[in-house]
Amino acid sequence: MTKIEDLISVIIPHFNNYPLLTQKYSDYVLWSKVVDLMSTKQHLTTSGFSTILNYYASINKGMSPSVSADFPNTTGVNKDTVLLP
């Protein structure tokens, strides 16, 4: 399952119904925003691509050194803090 439609109709609803209970939830929120941008073809615009790069800089360990070198003005976004049970 890698089609955008599958992500929107299966994966995202699953994690909305059964949210992650770790700090990974904040990464999931950003990732789901990227999927939304791609589903509306905003990733094909300069501003949409820039937004995705900013999310990428904040997810997991951030951007790789090679991507950072190619896009030096990219800044991460603030992620929500997840309160663990």
Secondary structure, DSSP 8 states (H G I E B T S, - for coil): --SHHHIIIIIHHHHHHS--SSTHHHHHHHHHHHHHHHHTTGGGSHHHHHHHHHHHHHSTT---HHHHHH-TT------------
